[in-house]
Amino acid sequence: MTQTASLSLADFETGLNDLLVDTFDTILKYETSALKTLLGTTLTIGEAHMIDCIARLGEKVKVTVSQIATQMQIAVPTATIAIKKMEQKGYILKKPSDTDGRSVWIELTESGKLIDRAHTIFHQRMVRNVSSQFAPEERSLLLEVISRLNQFFVRETQAVQ
């Protein structure tokens, strides 16, 4: 681990910025590459995460585009476009509601369910592999620090919306 106690605030901020940007980019590249390698698909990370969202929501209720958009914190038109693309790729089915002609239920096809299972396994392995790089006390600290970082970004995101 790099010694940061003697860094000036400016050097810390520069280093933190570089680390956050590099880590975010590396995780996205890693996940994109893994999806392509494991599944032989050109599915985007956003699409994989939307499939995951539909699977999680679908365990409890029938899923609508609005629910997906809300859960993913994206606009309904953005979700609609993504769902249409994934329907064309064969990952999603749209079914009309039995009770409301204006509503459409979103379900995963067997291909979509396969993608979801593979993506879930990828995340489990990634977390296991990352965890193995740290001692137990470091894991606790890592969770605490990343949790605080996430809380900061959640607050800032809510403030600008």
Summary of the structure (lengths in Angstrom):
residues: 161
radius of gyration: 19.3
end to end distance: 36.3
largest distance: 65.0
contacts: 390
relative contact order: 0.09
helix: 71%
strand: 7%
